């Protein structure tokens, strides 16, 4: 399968839809978009979108989804395990 690609801040990202791993509280009409850097230099990022949105998404909407996505496995700055003091 050919993944969609996006280039942001000089990093090439592969974009895929994941419907098997939904966050708690998500309804059945949503799926995760996962952004993975092609060289594995950056942590993966995920965002919840409407199911099937990836198939017809424009480049501008894909970039917007990327900007809303947060790294997994760390705080929202991408540091694994470090919590920001303003987060309770």
N, C-alpha and C positions, 0 to 999 in steps of 0.2 A: 504494500500500500504506500502511496506517495503522501507524505505529510505536507501540510501547508508550512510555509516559512515566512519569517519576518526578520528584518534587521533593525535593531534598536541599539543606539549608543555604540555602534561598532561591533555588536555581538549578533551572530546568526542564531535564531531560535527556531526550533521545530514546534509546531502546534498540533496537539491531538485532543480529541474529545474522550473523556472517561465517564461512562455512565454507571460503572459498577461501584464507584467509591463516592457516594454523596455525603456531604457534611450533615450533621445532626440538624433536624428541623427542615431540611430541603424537601420539597414535594416531588412527585414523580415526573413533573414536567421540566425538570432541570437536569443539567449534566455539568461536569467540570471541564473546563478548558485547561490543559496543562501545557506550559511553555518550558521546553528543555533546551539549554544551550547546546549547540552542535559539538562544541569542544569540551563540554562538561566543566567549564571553568566557573560557571555561575550556578547557584542552587536553582532547582526547578521552582516555577511559580504557578499558582493555580487560582482560578476565579470561576464562580458559578454563573452559568448562562442558561438561557432557554434551550431546551432539548432540540437538536437539529440545527442550531444557529451557525455552526461552523461550516456547513456545506455551502451556504450562499453568502457568507460574510464578506464584506468589502475590506480592502486594505486599511481604510481609515477606521472602520469598526474594530478590526483586528488589533490595530495599534491602541485604540481606546481600551479594549479588553486587557491588553498587556499592561497598560498603566494602572488598571484597577487590581490586577493580580498581585498577590503577596507571596514571598518565598515560603516554602514549606520547611518545617523543621527548625525554625528560629524566630526571632522577632521580625518586625516589619522592615528592619534595615538589613536583614539577611545574615545576622550573626547567630550561629547555632547556640541555643541554650541561654543566651544572655537576655534578661528581661530589662526593659527600660524602667527607670525609677517612676515615671508617670503612669505606668500601667499597674492596675490593682488586680 
